[in-house]
Amino acid sequence: MTEDVPEPAPRDELTDLEQQIAELRRQSAEVRRRVGQQWDAPTDSAEIATELQGAEEAEAFLRALEARRDAVLEKLGINPVRYRREHGELSDDRPRERFDP
């Protein structure tokens, strides 16, 4: 017998997703900053490659979280593009999001 676990309310899920997205962005930026500061130091290139691969994997997961957030926003009747623009994620001074089908 399996127990049905209730799905979180959309607003609670949105809050949780926003926290996860913010933390992943912070972690990814920190890794890239560390690697960028070490560009002229004698370092192990395999270690740098591993760190960059971790950052890229985190960014891929971040895109999945953002897609899930967009789905929750739509469920709440909120336009995801407008939401991102109002929350500073889309602006004229930032590159446009890359489309990954």
C-alpha positions in Angstrom: 0.0 0.0 0.0 1.4 3.4 -0.9 0.6 6.5 0.9 -0.4 9.5 -1.2 1.8 12.5 -0.5 0.0 15.7 -1.1 1.5 18.0 -3.7 2.7 21.3 -2.2 0.5 24.3 -2.8 1.7 26.3 -5.9 2.7 29.3 -3.8 4.7 27.2 -1.4 6.3 25.4 -4.3 7.1 28.7 -5.9 8.8 30.0 -2.8 10.8 26.8 -2.5 11.9 27.0 -6.2 12.9 30.6 -5.8 15.1 29.7 -2.8 16.7 26.8 -4.7 17.3 29.0 -7.8 18.9 31.7 -5.8 21.2 29.3 -4.0 22.3 27.6 -7.3 23.0 30.9 -8.9 25.1 31.9 -5.9 27.0 28.6 -6.0 27.6 28.7 -9.7 28.8 32.3 -9.7 31.2 31.5 -6.8 32.8 28.6 -8.6 33.2 30.6 -11.8 34.7 33.5 -9.7 37.2 31.2 -8.0 38.3 29.7 -11.3 38.6 33.1 -12.8 40.8 34.3 -10.0 43.1 31.4 -10.5 43.8 31.9 -14.1 47.4 32.9 -13.6 48.2 30.7 -10.6 49.9 27.4 -11.0 46.9 25.0 -10.8 45.9 21.5 -11.8 43.9 21.8 -15.1 42.0 18.7 -14.3 40.7 20.3 -11.0 39.7 23.4 -12.9 37.9 21.3 -15.5 36.1 19.4 -12.7 35.0 22.7 -11.1 33.7 24.1 -14.4 31.9 20.9 -15.2 30.2 21.1 -11.7 29.2 24.7 -12.4 27.8 23.7 -15.8 25.8 20.8 -14.3 24.4 23.2 -11.6 23.4 25.6 -14.4 21.6 22.8 -16.3 19.8 21.9 -13.1 19.0 25.6 -12.6 17.4 25.8 -16.0 15.2 22.8 -15.1 14.2 24.5 -11.8 13.4 27.7 -13.8 11.2 25.7 -16.2 9.4 24.1 -13.2 9.0 27.6 -11.7 7.5 28.8 -15.0 5.0 25.9 -14.9 4.0 26.8 -11.4 3.6 30.5 -12.4 1.3 29.5 -15.3 -0.7 27.3 -12.9 -1.1 30.4 -10.8 -2.2 32.5 -13.8 1.0 34.5 -13.8 2.9 35.3 -17.0 6.4 33.8 -16.5 8.1 36.4 -18.8 6.5 39.3 -17.0 7.4 37.7 -13.6 11.1 37.3 -14.6 11.2 40.9 -15.9 9.6 42.3 -12.7 12.1 40.3 -10.6 15.1 41.5 -12.5 15.8 38.3 -14.4 15.2 39.9 -17.8 16.5 43.3 -18.7 18.1 45.0 -21.6 21.5 44.9 -20.0 21.6 41.1 -19.6 22.0 38.6 -22.4 18.8 36.9 -23.5 18.2 33.4 -22.3 19.4 30.7 -24.6 16.7 28.5 -26.1 17.4 24.8 -25.3 14.6 22.6 -26.8 
